[in-house]
């Protein structure tokens, strides 16, 4: 049910302002990618620290 509400809200936002919604989604996905990249780097440092 929550997923359907999220899809409906996304469609509404796309309908109202397609370019603004695209910018917002792009920024969000970029931020998520940055966090995942940082977490991966820190996990690598942790594993290297265990090997020492």
BAFI-3210 file (N, C-alpha, C; in Angstrom, 3 decimals, decimal comma, padded with zeros to 6 digits):
// residues 52
n [1|2|3|4|5|6|7|8|9|10|11|12|13|14|15|16|17|18|19|20|21|22|23|24|25|26|27|28|29|30|31|32|33|34|35|36|37|38|39|40|41|42|43|44|45|46|47|48|49|50|51|52]
n.u [000,819|001,919|003,879|002,357|001,258|003,600|004,369|002,193|002,489|004,959|004,273|002,469|004,197|005,915|004,073|003,366|005,818|008,090|010,905|011,981|011,434|013,010|015,560|015,607|015,359|017,665|019,665|019,166|019,718|022,405|023,437|022,879|024,491|026,985|027,123|027,090|029,473|031,361|030,917|031,749|034,476|035,345|034,779|036,605|038,982|038,710|038,831|041,424|042,759|042,250|043,812|046,363]
n.v [-001,188|001,244|001,525|001,945|004,445|005,978|005,732|007,015|009,626|010,284|010,235|012,368|014,510|014,443|015,064|017,690|019,166|018,324|018,707|019,770|017,710|015,712|016,805|016,814|014,054|013,131|014,463|013,282|010,535|010,784|011,603|009,355|007,508|008,623|008,281|005,471|004,930|006,124|004,525|002,050|002,564|003,052|000,605|-000,958|000,140|-000,667|-003,475|-003,743|-002,808|-004,861|-006,847|-006,100]
n.w [000,000|000,819|-001,082|-003,408|-002,832|-002,796|-005,490|-006,689|-005,680|-006,823|-009,554|-009,559|-008,874|-011,092|-013,077|-012,359|-012,353|-014,344|-014,986|-012,632|-010,840|-011,963|-011,532|-008,727|-008,108|-009,353|-007,863|-005,370|-005,872|-006,544|-004,079|-002,519|-003,847|-003,262|-000,473|-000,329|-001,668|000,072|002,342|001,359|000,899|003,526|004,710|003,333|004,352|006,995|006,770|005,732|007,975|009,757|008,661|009,212]
ca.u [000,000|002,799|004,535|001,421|001,177|004,853|004,299|001,208|003,098|005,978|003,580|001,947|005,310|006,355|003,028|003,391|007,088|008,965|012,340|012,324|011,425|014,197|016,713|015,539|015,661|019,075|020,452|018,982|020,467|023,816|023,770|022,884|025,709|028,130|027,138|027,489|030,894|032,107|030,813|032,590|035,867|035,631|034,794|037,906|040,000|038,531|039,345|042,887|043,217|042,220|044,883|047,668]
ca.v [000,000|002,412|001,615|002,558|005,865|006,580|005,825|008,051|010,931|010,512|010,591|013,721|015,458|014,469|015,769|019,115|019,809|017,228|018,990|019,920|016,377|015,012|017,347|016,352|012,619|012,993|014,860|012,257|009,336|011,127|011,597|007,958|006,921|009,140|007,619|004,076|004,949|006,385|003,348|001,011|002,935|002,857|-000,838|-001,417|000,540|-001,520|-004,813|-003,630|-002,681|-006,192|-007,662|-005,681]
ca.w [000,000|000,895|-002,384|-004,350|-002,494|-003,263|-006,950|-007,015|-005,387|-007,853|-010,802|-009,373|-008,970|-012,492|-013,828|-012,021|-012,662|-014,767|-014,904|-011,220|-010,254|-012,463|-010,805|-007,340|-008,082|-009,708|-006,689|-004,333|-006,244|-006,422|-002,654|-002,081|-004,405|-002,508|000,827|-000,547|-002,010|001,305|003,196|000,760|001,169|004,955|004,942|002,836|005,334|008,166|006,441|005,685|009,359|010,377|008,074|009,771]
c.u [000,871|003,511|003,640|001,270|002,430|004,851|003,333|001,776|004,152|005,332|003,013|003,056|005,834|005,359|003,121|004,671|008,107|010,454|012,791|012,376|012,642|015,448|016,757|015,909|017,135|019,975|020,363|019,797|021,972|024,278|023,824|024,140|026,947|028,242|027,597|028,981|031,758|032,082|031,709|034,068|036,231|035,639|036,108|039,027|039,925|039,114|040,857|043,473|043,213|043,371|046,250|048,002]
c.v [001,265|002,622|002,280|004,057|006,590|006,752|006,921|009,449|011,271|010,931|012,003|014,755|015,564|015,251|017,283|019,810|018,742|017,528|019,160|018,582|015,585|015,500|016,822|014,876|012,389|013,360|013,812|011,013|009,578|011,105|010,176|007,257|007,365|008,450|006,170|003,998|005,180|005,166|002,228|001,290|002,675|001,383|-001,439|-001,072|-000,348|-002,912|-004,799|-003,500|-004,020|-007,051|-007,290|-006,370]
c.w [000,000|-000,439|-003,426|-004,093|-002,977|-004,780|-007,364|-006,777|-006,432|-009,171|-010,705|-009,521|-010,405|-013,334|-013,605|-012,492|-013,074|-014,589|-013,457|-010,511|-010,696|-011,741|-009,372|-007,228|-008,399|-008,535|-005,581|-004,644|-006,188|-004,973|-002,112|-002,591|-003,654|-001,155|000,686|-000,861|-000,771|002,221|002,679|001,040|002,631|005,332|004,468|003,797|006,575|007,933|006,358|007,090|010,086|009,894|008,665|011,041]
res [x|x|x|x|x|x|x|x|x|x|x|x|x|x|x|x|x|x|x|x|x|x|x|x|x|x|x|x|x|x|x|x|x|x|x|x|x|x|x|x|x|x|x|x|x|x|x|x|x|x|x|x]
***
